[in-house]
Amino acid sequence: MQSLAIPQHPVETTEKTFESLGLSRSILRCVRLVGFEHPTPIQAAVIPVALTGKDLVGLAETGSGKTAAFTIPIAERLANSPTHSLKTRGLILSPTREIALQTQTFLDLFGGDYGLRTACLIGGVKMGPQHTALRRRPHIIVATPGRLLDHMEQGTARLGDVDVLVLDEADHMLDMGFLPQVLRILQQVPTKRQTLMFSATMPPPIERLAQQFMSNPERVDITPKGAAQGISHRLYLVEPENKKACLLALLNQELGSTLVFIRRKVDAEWLSGVLEREGHPVERIHSDLSQGQRVQALQGFREGEHRILVATDIAARGLDIPRVRHIINFDIPETVEDYIHRAGRTARGTATGIVSTLASWMDKMRIKEIESTLGEDLPRCTVPGVEPYVEMKPRVSMGGGRRTALKVKRR
């Protein structure tokens, strides 16, 4: 199975040391070999609590070091257990295949030297190699809910000895409709366990899930309010038929690594074809592609083989893609939360980035919602050769009656 390398990008760290978090010398050696010098805020807050065995809800954006925050204490706990070689004791549920593969990579790094075996159960690939991995009695299973249920129904995945459960990107799993599957899986996991839940937001369904399946969890919240710092927001108001021309002008104007979000899978195929015919180095990613195609597209984007990646919201959360300079919302997001998550693909850690949104008169209400959350207006911008949409702004005439003025905001 193909795996993903751990991305490297600037990340905010604390002044603490990993030695101060209660880790053993063996795990500290792995941490140093990976190149981690100081823990990030989420790591500094989560690792000591996780090592005590307490339940925990961690709220943090992608790129904050969250995956290491739970894989390090799991590796610590299982690697130093005298019975770790006999049972599957760790279960990590992920909403997408790519997030599961990233998690497996971290576990291989932090636990590989101590014989910790991980089985990664995801869709889009053959079941045979996964059956083989499960027969080796892995210490940790990393899985997407649907594929894990397939194995449970076949009797190849047994969860009766799990004592550490992680629900990663829990809000994303609910957005993708996985709640019924997650509930079925939780019914098969022992009630006496440690549960770690990580999420970028805390909507009511997540709170209810935490209350129902966790025991007095400690809450760690390091999420920024609104979009991340270091982002330059831009709004391009155009007629719907001019969005393609506006996008092409932007791609010629901003030459950095660019992630273009679009709503539908069929449109991702169409738009990547348009950009390719225009001579742009482009790939696309959406849920109808095979796992091999998705891994190849992400890896090529990370390594600079193609400057542009056209994506549905499958890439909006969870994936840690470094050095993305420019986010373009070809289709405005469905919700403000989606806007924040998409924007979070750039300006990671100490980096800066641009978020450009292409919108028309039909998107007026969503624009207002985004601006209300950000606490500021999105600057109206234009590109050469593309006529901007003309906003109609009421004003009072000299005679006291109302009349309409044309207003075009330019940057």
Order of alpha helices (4+ residues) and beta strands (2+ residues): alpha-alpha-beta-alpha-beta-alpha-beta-alpha-beta-alpha-beta-alpha-alpha-beta-alpha-beta-beta-alpha-beta-alpha-beta-alpha-beta-beta-alpha-beta-alpha-beta-beta
